[in-house]
Amino acid sequence: MKSIYLAILMLCAAISFAAEVKPGVSDSKSGSFTFTPVQNPKDLAPIRYVPEKTIILTDTKDLSDWDNGEGAPISGWEIKNGVIRRIGGKEDLFYKGNYDNFVLEFEFQVSKEGNSGVFYYAWCSKKKARGFEYQIIDDIHRRVHPDFERFATAGLYTLYHRYYDAGPMNLKGYNKAKIVVLGNHIEHWLNGKLAVSVQTGTQNWKDHVAKSRLSEYPEFGKMKSGRIAFQNHDHEVFFRNVRLTSYRKESSEIGK
């Protein structure tokens, strides 16, 4: 009986840390993306975003469009045959420019016991990326917080763990990932399955941030745009087919 009660408590705790909103609806023909906000219950008109421009970040022979977050050329990373690879050093890899509404798709592979991540709405602090993070880690052999599910791959690092049916990560080959950031709506996908779906600014969001180490950064969650960066966590990690599509909010009868 006690074990059943404990299981119920654990399930309730897991639900409280899971995503609290439905995913957006994408239109394969137009490429548009529509979701319904949860912040204003009295105004539930869907919001629609339409694609503007797509950039293939790995369609290059060098990393001239990347830097160390402070404008200096990057070290510790290389790109060969369309694959970006961490080869040493401590510097995170920042892509040029700031981005607000976008969908970032990529494939990744991490070494055994490896740890990395993809930052967005990011900034550079003490030569390291800070901001929202799509966690990448060897879930099976990880040494970093092995019992904390919110540190697992595809989670919104230290805030929301991935949905249970979105895993596990494939350690032996590449994994497909997608990050959706439209207004205050955020989604993480892993190998075609929804892993996280949240909206910033809600009370649920504020409670999670307040309980995390991210509360140390007053700018976290308040920036309207930011950079995209790959984390250098002293482990070998590979990225390929990195595709960034920017979106614009479309005012119409169904959303403003």
Backbone as numpy.savetxt, mean C-alpha at the origin, in Angstrom:
# Nx Ny Nz CAx CAy CAz Cx Cy Cz
-15.21 -25.11 26.64 -16.04 -23.90 26.64 -15.18 -22.66 26.64
-14.14 -22.69 27.47 -13.24 -21.55 27.56 -12.55 -21.31 26.22
-12.18 -22.41 25.53 -11.49 -22.27 24.25 -12.41 -21.64 23.20
-13.71 -21.97 23.25 -14.67 -21.39 22.31 -14.81 -19.90 22.57
-14.90 -19.55 23.87 -15.03 -18.14 24.24 -13.82 -17.34 23.79
-12.63 -17.94 23.96 -11.40 -17.29 23.55 -11.37 -17.10 22.04
-11.84 -18.10 21.31 -11.86 -18.01 19.85 -12.77 -16.88 19.39
-13.92 -16.72 20.07 -14.85 -15.64 19.73 -14.21 -14.29 19.97
-13.50 -14.16 21.09 -12.82 -12.91 21.40 -11.77 -12.58 20.36
-11.01 -13.59 19.93 -9.97 -13.39 18.93 -10.59 -12.97 17.61
-11.74 -13.58 17.25 -12.41 -13.23 16.01 -12.89 -11.79 16.05
-13.44 -11.38 17.18 -13.92 -10.00 17.32 -12.76 -9.02 17.21
-11.63 -9.37 17.81 -10.46 -8.51 17.74 -9.96 -8.40 16.31
-9.99 -9.53 15.60 -9.53 -9.52 14.20 -10.43 -8.65 13.35
-11.75 -8.74 13.59 -12.68 -7.93 12.82 -12.44 -6.45 13.07
-12.13 -6.10 14.32 -11.92 -4.69 14.66 -10.70 -4.13 13.96
-9.75 -4.99 13.63 -8.55 -4.53 12.95 -8.65 -4.69 11.44
-9.70 -5.33 10.96 -9.85 -5.52 9.52 -10.41 -4.26 8.88
-10.45 -4.28 7.57 -10.99 -3.13 6.85 -12.48 -2.99 7.11
-12.99 -1.76 7.04 -14.37 -1.53 7.43 -15.25 -1.04 6.30
-14.76 -0.95 5.07 -15.57 -0.46 3.96 -15.48 -1.41 2.77
-16.50 -1.33 1.93 -16.52 -2.17 0.73 -15.54 -1.63 -0.30
-15.02 -2.51 -1.16 -14.09 -2.05 -2.20 -14.83 -1.25 -3.26
-14.08 -0.49 -4.02 -14.68 0.27 -5.11 -15.04 -0.65 -6.26
-15.77 -0.11 -7.20 -16.19 -0.87 -8.39 -15.47 -0.30 -9.60
-14.72 -1.13 -10.29 -13.99 -0.68 -11.47 -14.72 -1.09 -12.74
-14.63 -0.25 -13.73 -15.24 -0.50 -15.04 -14.12 -0.85 -16.01
-14.11 -2.08 -16.47 -13.01 -2.55 -17.33 -12.98 -1.85 -18.69
-14.13 -1.36 -19.14 -14.18 -0.70 -20.44 -13.63 0.73 -20.38
-14.12 1.51 -19.45 -13.71 2.91 -19.35 -12.50 3.11 -18.45
-12.25 2.11 -17.58 -11.15 2.25 -16.62 -11.52 3.09 -15.42
-12.80 3.51 -15.33 -13.23 4.34 -14.22 -13.33 3.52 -12.94
-13.39 4.23 -11.82 -13.41 3.59 -10.52 -14.40 4.35 -9.65
-15.36 3.65 -9.07 -16.41 4.28 -8.27 -16.48 3.65 -6.89
-16.59 4.49 -5.85 -16.79 3.97 -4.51 -17.72 4.90 -3.74
-18.27 4.38 -2.66 -19.18 5.16 -1.83 -18.50 5.52 -0.52
-18.43 6.80 -0.18 -17.78 7.21 1.06 -18.60 6.81 2.28
-17.93 6.66 3.41 -18.63 6.28 4.65 -18.56 7.38 5.69
-17.84 8.46 5.41 -17.67 9.50 6.41 -18.93 10.30 6.66
-19.77 10.47 5.63 -20.98 11.27 5.77 -22.20 10.40 5.45
-22.77 9.73 6.47 -23.88 8.81 6.24 -25.07 9.45 5.53
-25.25 10.78 5.69 -26.40 11.44 5.08 -26.15 11.76 3.59
-24.94 11.61 3.15 -24.60 11.92 1.76 -23.79 10.76 1.19
-24.51 9.75 0.72 -23.87 8.52 0.27 -23.76 8.43 -1.24
-23.74 9.56 -1.92 -23.59 9.55 -3.37 -22.23 8.98 -3.75
-22.19 8.01 -4.66 -20.90 7.44 -5.09 -20.00 8.50 -5.72
-18.72 8.28 -5.59 -17.73 9.18 -6.17 -17.01 8.42 -7.29
-16.88 9.08 -8.43 -16.30 8.42 -9.60 -14.99 9.08 -10.00
-13.99 8.24 -10.28 -12.69 8.69 -10.75 -12.43 8.09 -12.12
-11.81 8.87 -12.99 -11.50 8.38 -14.33 -9.99 8.46 -14.56
-9.43 7.50 -15.30 -7.98 7.47 -15.52 -7.51 8.60 -16.41
-6.31 9.09 -16.13 -5.71 10.17 -16.93 -4.47 9.71 -17.68
-3.53 9.13 -16.98 -2.25 8.78 -17.59 -1.66 7.56 -16.91
-1.03 6.70 -17.72 -0.36 5.51 -17.18 1.13 5.57 -17.49
1.93 5.29 -16.49 3.39 5.26 -16.63 3.89 3.87 -16.22
4.77 3.29 -17.03 5.41 2.03 -16.67 6.75 2.38 -16.02
6.84 2.26 -14.72 8.02 2.71 -13.99 9.24 1.83 -14.26
9.03 0.61 -14.71 10.14 -0.30 -14.97 10.54 -0.36 -16.44
9.92 0.49 -17.26 10.25 0.53 -18.69 11.39 1.53 -18.91
12.54 1.21 -18.37 13.69 2.11 -18.43 14.97 1.30 -18.24
16.07 1.86 -18.66 17.35 1.17 -18.54 18.17 1.64 -17.34
17.71 2.71 -16.69 18.44 3.20 -15.52 17.46 3.77 -14.51
17.98 4.26 -13.41 17.14 4.79 -12.34 17.23 6.30 -12.25
17.34 6.94 -13.41 17.47 8.40 -13.43 16.20 9.10 -12.97
15.06 8.40 -13.01 13.81 8.99 -12.54 13.56 8.70 -11.06
14.58 8.16 -10.41 14.46 7.81 -8.99 15.57 8.54 -8.21
15.36 8.70 -6.90 16.41 9.28 -6.07 16.32 8.74 -4.65
17.10 9.30 -3.74 17.15 8.81 -2.37 16.17 9.52 -1.44
15.26 10.26 -2.02 14.27 10.98 -1.23 14.66 12.42 -0.94
15.94 12.74 -1.18 16.44 14.09 -0.95 16.99 14.70 -2.24
16.67 14.07 -3.36 17.10 14.60 -4.66 18.43 14.10 -5.16
19.12 13.28 -4.39 20.43 12.77 -4.78 20.30 11.43 -5.50
21.25 11.11 -6.39 21.22 9.81 -7.07 21.19 8.67 -6.07
20.50 7.61 -6.43 20.32 6.49 -5.52 21.45 5.48 -5.63
21.76 4.86 -4.51 22.72 3.75 -4.48 22.04 2.58 -3.78
22.53 1.39 -4.03 21.95 0.22 -3.40 20.81 -0.42 -4.17
20.49 0.14 -5.35 19.44 -0.41 -6.19 19.91 -0.45 -7.64
19.36 -1.37 -8.42 19.66 -1.44 -9.84 18.42 -1.88 -10.60
18.41 -1.62 -11.90 17.35 -2.12 -12.75 17.99 -2.82 -13.95
17.56 -4.05 -14.21 18.05 -4.83 -15.34 16.89 -5.63 -15.91
16.74 -5.52 -17.24 15.70 -6.27 -17.95 14.32 -6.05 -17.32
14.04 -4.82 -16.93 12.73 -4.48 -16.40 12.49 -4.89 -14.97
13.55 -5.27 -14.25 13.41 -5.69 -12.85 14.23 -4.76 -11.96
13.58 -4.14 -11.00 14.26 -3.31 -10.00 14.63 -4.20 -8.83
15.90 -4.11 -8.42 16.40 -5.02 -7.39 17.20 -4.26 -6.34
16.99 -4.61 -5.10 17.79 -4.05 -4.01 19.08 -4.86 -3.93
20.24 -4.16 -4.00 21.52 -4.87 -4.00 22.42 -4.49 -2.83
22.00 -3.54 -2.00 22.82 -3.18 -0.85 22.44 -1.82 -0.29
23.26 -1.34 0.61 23.06 -0.02 1.17 21.87 0.07 2.11
21.50 1.30 2.43 20.41 1.55 3.38 19.31 2.45 2.81
19.55 3.05 1.64 18.64 4.07 1.13 17.39 3.47 0.50
16.24 4.07 0.81 15.00 3.70 0.14 14.99 4.34 -1.25
14.23 3.76 -2.14 14.19 4.19 -3.54 12.92 4.98 -3.81
13.05 6.28 -4.08 11.91 7.17 -4.29 11.72 7.48 -5.78
10.47 7.36 -6.25 10.16 7.75 -7.62 9.89 9.25 -7.66
10.23 9.88 -8.77 10.09 11.33 -8.90 8.63 11.76 -8.78
8.40 12.95 -8.27 7.07 13.54 -8.23 6.22 13.13 -7.05
5.12 13.87 -6.89 4.13 13.58 -5.85 2.82 13.17 -6.51
2.14 12.23 -5.91 0.93 11.67 -6.50 -0.19 11.63 -5.47
-1.42 11.90 -5.97 -2.56 11.88 -5.07 -3.53 10.75 -5.39
-4.23 10.82 -6.52 -5.19 9.79 -6.90 -4.57 8.86 -7.93
-4.42 7.60 -7.59 -3.72 6.68 -8.49 -4.03 5.23 -8.15
-3.67 4.36 -9.10 -3.64 2.92 -8.89 -2.24 2.46 -9.25
-1.57 1.82 -8.32 -0.21 1.32 -8.54 -0.25 -0.20 -8.56
0.14 -0.77 -9.70 0.18 -2.23 -9.86 1.64 -2.66 -10.02
1.99 -3.78 -9.41 3.36 -4.25 -9.51 3.43 -5.72 -9.13
4.54 -6.34 -9.49 4.84 -7.71 -9.07 6.08 -7.66 -8.20
6.11 -8.46 -7.16 7.26 -8.44 -6.25 7.65 -9.84 -5.81
8.91 -9.95 -5.45 9.44 -11.19 -4.89 10.43 -10.82 -3.79
10.37 -11.51 -2.68 11.25 -11.20 -1.55 11.98 -12.47 -1.13
13.18 -12.31 -0.61 13.99 -13.46 -0.20 13.45 -14.10 1.07
13.93 -15.29 1.39 13.53 -15.97 2.61 13.90 -15.10 3.81
12.94 -14.93 4.72 13.07 -14.06 5.90 13.19 -12.59 5.50
12.90 -12.30 4.23 13.05 -10.94 3.73 11.95 -10.00 4.20
12.27 -8.71 4.13 11.35 -7.67 4.60 11.51 -6.45 3.70
10.42 -5.89 3.24 10.44 -4.68 2.42 9.06 -4.05 2.48
8.78 -3.17 1.53 7.48 -2.54 1.50 7.42 -1.50 0.40
6.21 -1.09 0.07 6.01 -0.02 -0.91 5.29 1.12 -0.20
5.93 2.28 -0.18 5.36 3.46 0.47 4.59 4.31 -0.54
3.55 4.97 -0.08 2.83 5.95 -0.89 2.34 7.06 0.04
1.99 8.20 -0.54 1.78 9.41 0.26 2.98 9.57 1.19
4.16 9.34 0.62 5.37 9.25 1.43 6.20 10.53 1.39
7.02 10.67 2.41 8.01 11.74 2.49 9.29 11.15 3.05
10.37 11.90 2.95 11.67 11.41 3.43 11.98 12.05 4.78
12.31 11.22 5.76 12.68 11.69 7.09 13.92 10.94 7.54
15.01 11.67 7.74 16.27 11.06 8.17 16.71 9.98 7.18
16.55 10.31 5.89 16.98 9.45 4.78 16.19 8.15 4.67
15.02 8.11 5.27 14.15 6.94 5.16 12.74 7.38 4.78
12.03 6.49 4.08 10.66 6.78 3.68 9.73 6.65 4.87
8.77 7.56 4.93 7.72 7.51 5.94 6.39 7.75 5.24
5.34 7.14 5.73 4.03 7.32 5.12 3.22 6.04 5.16
2.26 5.91 4.26 1.47 4.70 4.16 2.36 3.61 3.56
2.19 2.38 4.03 3.06 1.31 3.53 2.29 0.03 3.24
2.46 -0.47 2.02 2.01 -1.81 1.65 3.12 -2.76 2.12
2.83 -3.53 3.15 3.86 -4.37 3.75 4.23 -5.54 2.85
5.53 -5.83 2.76 6.06 -7.00 2.05 7.02 -7.71 2.99
6.73 -8.98 3.27 7.57 -9.72 4.20 7.34 -11.22 4.00
8.34 -12.01 4.31 8.20 -13.47 4.30 7.34 -13.85 5.50
6.06 -14.07 5.26 5.12 -14.34 6.36 5.45 -15.62 7.12
6.01 -16.59 6.43 6.25 -17.89 7.06 7.46 -17.85 8.00
8.54 -17.23 7.54 9.77 -17.26 8.32 10.11 -15.92 8.98
9.19 -14.98 8.94 9.52 -13.63 9.43 9.87 -13.63 10.90
10.84 -12.80 11.24 11.28 -12.64 12.62 10.71 -11.38 13.25
10.19 -10.48 12.41 9.65 -9.22 12.89 8.19 -9.42 13.29
7.90 -9.33 14.56 6.54 -9.47 15.09 5.81 -10.67 14.46
6.33 -11.87 14.63 5.74 -13.03 13.96 4.30 -13.33 14.38
3.87 -12.84 15.53 2.52 -13.13 16.01 1.52 -12.01 15.72
1.99 -10.92 15.14 1.11 -9.78 14.86 0.69 -9.81 13.40
-0.57 -10.09 13.14 -1.03 -10.24 11.77 -1.03 -8.93 10.99
-1.09 -7.82 11.69 -1.12 -6.56 10.95 0.25 -6.21 10.37
1.25 -7.04 10.62 2.56 -6.85 10.00 2.76 -7.80 8.82
1.74 -8.53 8.42 1.85 -9.51 7.33 1.79 -8.81 5.97
2.24 -9.53 4.95 2.26 -9.00 3.59 0.87 -8.55 3.14
0.83 -7.40 2.47 -0.37 -6.77 1.91 -1.17 -6.00 2.95
-0.74 -6.06 4.22 -1.41 -5.24 5.21 -1.02 -3.78 5.06
-1.83 -2.89 5.62 -1.48 -1.48 5.71 -0.66 -1.37 6.98
0.65 -1.32 6.80 1.63 -1.55 7.87 1.25 -0.89 9.20
1.25 -1.70 10.21 1.02 -1.41 11.62 -0.38 -0.88 11.92
-1.24 -0.79 10.89 -2.61 -0.31 11.11 -3.66 -1.39 10.89
-3.70 -1.95 9.67 -4.72 -2.94 9.33 -4.08 -4.18 8.73
-4.43 -5.35 9.28 -3.93 -6.59 8.68 -4.78 -6.94 7.46
-4.24 -7.79 6.62 -4.96 -8.18 5.42 -6.12 -9.11 5.78
-7.10 -9.18 4.88 -8.18 -10.14 5.04 -7.59 -11.55 5.01
-8.20 -12.46 5.76 -7.63 -13.80 5.90 -7.59 -14.57 4.58
-8.56 -14.37 3.70 -8.58 -15.14 2.46 -7.73 -14.52 1.37
-6.98 -13.47 1.69 -6.13 -12.81 0.69 -4.73 -13.41 0.63
-4.38 -14.26 1.56 -3.05 -14.85 1.57 -3.11 -16.32 1.16
-1.97 -17.00 1.30 -0.70 -16.44 1.74 0.11 -15.88 0.56
1.17 -15.18 0.91 2.09 -14.70 -0.11 2.87 -15.88 -0.69
3.20 -15.79 -1.96 4.00 -16.83 -2.61 5.48 -16.50 -2.43
6.20 -17.31 -1.68 7.61 -17.03 -1.41 8.51 -17.48 -2.56
8.10 -18.47 -3.33 8.96 -19.06 -4.35 8.92 -18.32 -5.69
7.99 -17.45 -5.87 7.89 -16.74 -7.14 7.37 -15.33 -6.93
6.99 -14.70 -8.03 6.48 -13.34 -7.96 5.02 -13.32 -7.50
4.67 -12.25 -6.81 3.31 -12.00 -6.37 2.80 -10.76 -7.09
1.50 -10.73 -7.38 0.89 -9.57 -8.00 0.25 -8.70 -6.92
0.53 -7.41 -6.96 0.01 -6.49 -5.96 -0.64 -5.29 -6.62
-1.57 -4.68 -5.91 -2.21 -3.46 -6.40 -2.56 -2.57 -5.22
-2.28 -1.28 -5.36 -2.63 -0.29 -4.36 -3.56 0.72 -5.03
-4.72 0.92 -4.44 -5.69 1.89 -4.95 -5.78 3.04 -3.95
-5.52 4.25 -4.42 -5.60 5.44 -3.57 -6.39 6.51 -4.30
-7.65 6.68 -3.93 -8.53 7.65 -4.57 -9.24 8.45 -3.49
-8.86 9.72 -3.36 -9.41 10.52 -2.28 -9.01 9.91 -0.95
-9.97 9.64 -0.10 -9.67 9.04 1.20 -9.88 7.53 1.19
-10.08 6.97 -0.01 -10.34 5.54 -0.15 -9.05 4.80 -0.50
-8.75 3.75 0.26 -7.51 2.98 0.08 -7.82 1.50 -0.01
-7.19 0.84 -0.98 -7.29 -0.61 -1.09 -5.90 -1.21 -1.32
-5.68 -2.39 -0.75 -4.51 -3.21 -1.03 -5.02 -4.53 -1.60
-4.36 -5.00 -2.66 -4.72 -6.29 -3.27 -3.47 -7.18 -3.31
-3.69 -8.48 -3.16 -2.59 -9.45 -3.23 -3.03 -10.63 -4.07
-2.34 -10.84 -5.18 -2.62 -11.97 -6.08 -4.10 -12.05 -6.44
-4.67 -10.89 -6.80 -6.05 -10.83 -7.28 -7.11 -10.83 -6.20
-6.72 -10.82 -4.93 -7.69 -10.84 -3.83 -7.58 -9.57 -3.00
-8.72 -9.03 -2.61 -8.75 -7.83 -1.78 -8.15 -8.13 -0.42
-7.17 -7.33 -0.01 -6.48 -7.55 1.25 -6.84 -6.50 2.30
-7.05 -5.26 1.87 -7.39 -4.17 2.78 -8.30 -3.21 2.04
-9.30 -2.67 2.73 -10.15 -1.63 2.17 -10.58 -0.70 3.30
-10.06 0.50 3.29 -10.34 1.46 4.38 -10.54 2.85 3.81
-11.06 3.73 4.64 -11.15 5.13 4.29 -10.54 5.96 5.42
-9.60 6.80 5.05 -8.95 7.63 6.05 -9.92 8.69 6.57
-9.67 9.14 7.79 -10.48 10.21 8.37 -11.67 9.73 9.16
-12.04 8.46 9.03 -13.16 7.93 9.81 -12.71 7.75 11.26
-13.65 7.54 12.16 -13.29 7.33 13.57 -12.50 6.05 13.73
-12.87 5.03 12.95 -12.13 3.77 12.97 -10.66 4.01 12.61
-10.45 4.80 11.55 -9.09 5.13 11.11 -8.33 5.88 12.20
-8.94 6.89 12.76 -8.29 7.70 13.78 -7.90 6.86 14.99
-8.76 5.93 15.37 -8.46 5.07 16.51 -7.25 4.19 16.23
-7.16 3.65 15.02 -6.04 2.80 14.66 -4.73 3.59 14.63
-4.77 4.78 14.07 -3.56 5.60 14.00 -3.10 5.99 15.40
-4.03 6.34 16.26 -3.69 6.78 17.62 -3.00 5.68 18.41
-3.31 4.42 18.10 -2.73 3.29 18.82 -1.42 2.81 18.20
-1.00 3.43 17.10 0.18 2.96 16.38 1.34 3.94 16.52
2.52 3.49 16.10 3.71 4.34 16.12 3.61 5.48 15.12
2.68 5.38 14.19 2.52 6.43 13.19 1.96 7.71 13.78
1.41 7.62 14.98 0.89 8.81 15.64 2.02 9.79 15.99
3.27 9.32 15.90 4.43 10.18 16.18 4.65 11.19 15.07
4.04 10.95 13.89 4.22 11.83 12.75 2.95 12.65 12.53
2.94 13.91 12.88 1.73 14.74 12.75 1.23 14.85 11.32
2.12 14.68 10.32 1.70 14.81 8.93 1.04 13.54 8.40
1.19 12.42 9.11 0.66 11.16 8.60 -0.86 11.22 8.47
-1.35 10.83 7.29 -2.77 10.80 7.03 -3.39 12.14 6.71
-2.59 13.20 6.73 -3.12 14.53 6.47 -2.59 15.12 5.17
-1.62 14.45 4.57 -1.07 14.93 3.31 -2.03 14.67 2.17
-2.13 15.59 1.23 -3.01 15.46 0.08 -2.35 14.74 -1.08
-1.03 14.58 -1.01 -0.28 13.84 -2.02 1.06 13.45 -1.41
1.82 12.67 -2.14 3.12 12.25 -1.63 3.85 11.41 -2.65
5.02 10.96 -2.27 5.85 10.19 -3.18 5.60 8.69 -3.05
6.10 7.96 -4.01 6.06 6.50 -4.00 7.48 6.00 -3.80
7.68 5.03 -2.92 9.03 4.58 -2.61 9.06 3.09 -2.30
10.18 2.46 -2.65 10.43 1.07 -2.30 11.36 1.04 -1.10
11.03 0.20 -0.15 11.80 0.17 1.10 13.05 -0.71 1.01
14.16 -0.18 1.51 15.40 -0.93 1.63 15.50 -1.41 3.07
15.22 -2.70 3.28 15.19 -3.24 4.64 16.28 -4.29 4.84
17.41 -4.08 4.16 18.56 -4.98 4.29 18.30 -6.39 3.75
17.26 -6.56 2.95 16.97 -7.87 2.38 16.78 -7.74 0.87
17.04 -8.84 0.18 16.89 -8.84 -1.26 15.41 -8.82 -1.64
15.06 -7.90 -2.54 13.69 -7.79 -3.00 13.69 -7.37 -4.47
12.70 -7.85 -5.22 12.62 -7.58 -6.65 11.24 -7.01 -6.98
11.22 -6.04 -7.91 9.96 -5.47 -8.40 9.99 -5.46 -9.93
8.89 -5.82 -10.55 8.80 -5.77 -12.00 7.36 -5.40 -12.40
7.21 -5.01 -13.68 5.90 -4.63 -14.21 5.21 -3.62 -13.31
5.94 -2.59 -12.93 5.40 -1.55 -12.05 4.65 -0.53 -12.90
3.38 -0.44 -12.68 2.48 0.36 -13.52 1.72 1.37 -12.66
1.86 2.64 -12.96 1.22 3.71 -12.19 0.20 4.45 -13.07
-1.06 4.42 -12.69 -2.11 5.12 -13.42 -2.68 6.22 -12.53
-2.61 7.45 -13.01 -3.18 8.58 -12.26 -4.65 8.75 -12.62
-5.45 9.21 -11.67 -6.88 9.39 -11.86 -7.28 10.80 -11.47
-8.40 11.24 -12.01 -8.98 12.52 -11.59 -10.42 12.29 -11.15
-10.82 13.05 -10.17 -12.19 12.96 -9.66 -13.12 13.62 -10.66
-14.18 12.93 -11.03 -15.12 13.43 -12.01 -16.41 13.87 -11.33
-16.78 15.16 -11.50 -18.03 15.67 -10.96 -19.15 15.29 -11.91
-20.19 14.66 -11.39 -21.32 14.25 -12.22 -22.55 14.13 -11.33
-23.60 13.57 -11.86 -24.82 13.42 -11.08 -24.64 12.42 -9.95
-23.66 11.51 -10.10 -23.51 10.47 -9.07 -22.45 10.82 -8.05
-21.78 11.93 -8.23 -20.75 12.28 -7.26 -20.17 13.64 -7.54
-19.74 14.33 -6.51 -19.14 15.65 -6.66 -17.84 15.71 -5.90
